[in-house]
Amino acid sequence: QVQLVESGGGLVQAGGSLGLSCVVSGRTFSNYAMGWFRQAPGKEREFVAALNWNGASTYYADSVKGRFTISRDNAKNTVFLQMNSLKPEDTAVYYCAADSVPLREVLSTRHEYYYWGQGTQVTVSS
């Protein structure tokens, strides 16, 4: 059974930084594209960042480009999201997502991902 477990969320002041982690278990991690999404209260879940199966290609939402960095450590079955220069509008529950088809490139829409974590809350105060 594939499981994704996020951690690292919390409360931070505007301008601060947070690092999220997502550990994947239950299958080979290194062959699959990964992504981060977020959902604010009353809003749709939206794409944040993604990388392809080997981490060579990344893609970001315009709203986070230049501030967030996605990366992966295949030896640790973990994908990371480093968030800098945080803004109050970054407040949301952040979800990690994993592809079910091996060796694909970056995926930026929700329906392309099959596995999801339970989410971790990020709150940015002004």
N, C-alpha and C positions, 0 to 999 in steps of 0.2 A: 504494500500500500504506500503510495507516494504521499509524503507530508512536507509542507512548507511551514516553517515557523519563523516569524519576524520578531525582531527585538530592536531596542535602541530608541524608541520613541520617548517623548517627554515634553516638558514645558521649557521654552527658551524665549529669551527676549528678541525682539526684532534686531536684525543684524548679526545674530549669533549663528552657531553651527550645531548640527546634529549628524550623527552617523547611524544609519540603519543597516541591519544585517538580516539575511534570510538564509536559513540552513535548510537544505533539501535532503530528505532521506527516502529510502525505498526504491531507488533506482540509480542508474548511472547518471551523474550530474553533468559531466563535461560535454555531452553531445547535444545539449538542448539550449535553445534560445530562452532568455529570461527577461522579465520586465518588472517595472514598478508602476503602480497606478495609485490614485488617491481619490477619496470621496469626502467632500465636505457636507455638512448637514443640509438637507434639502436639495442637493445637487447630484447630477449623474457622476458615476465613477469615470475618471478621466485619466488618460495616459500621461505618464511623467517621463519615463526613460526606459530604454531597452538596449540589450546587446545581443549579438548573435552567439552561436554555439561555442565559438572559441574566444570570444571577447575582442576580436579584431575590429568589429564594427559596432558603433554605438549610435543612438538616435535619441534626441531629446525634444520634449515639448518646448515651444517657443518661450513659454512663461518661466521655464527653469534653466534655459540654455545659458551657459556661462556661470551659473551658480551651483548646479548639482552635477555630480559625477557618479556614473554607474560603473561598477567593476565586478570581477568575479575571481574567486580563488578555487580552481577546480580540485586542488588537493584537499581543500576543507569543505567541499560541497556547499559553498557559500557565495551569495551575491550580495553586493554592498551598494548603498546609496549614500554618498557623502553630500550633505546639504549645507551650503554656506550662504551668508548674506540673507538669512531667512526673513521673510516678510509675513505680516499677519494673514495675508491671503494664502499662504502656504499651509495654514491650519486645516487639517483633515486627518482621516484615517488612511494610512498608507498600507497598500497591499502588494505583496510579492506574487508574481505569476510565472508559471513555467509552461513551456511548450510540450506537446505530446508527440511531435514528429521530430525525429533527429536531424541534425545538421542543417537547419534552416537559418536564414538570415534574420535581421531584426524585424520584430513584429510590433506594431503600434496600435492595434485595436483589440478590444476586450475579447471578441469572439474567437480570436486566433489562439488564445491561451486556454489550456484545459485544466491546469491545476492552480489552485489559489491558496494563499495563507489566510490566517484569521484576521490579520490586520494589526497595526500598531498606531496608537494615537500620537499625533504631532500637534502641539499647540504653540503658536507663536504670539506672544503678547506685544502690544504696541507701547 
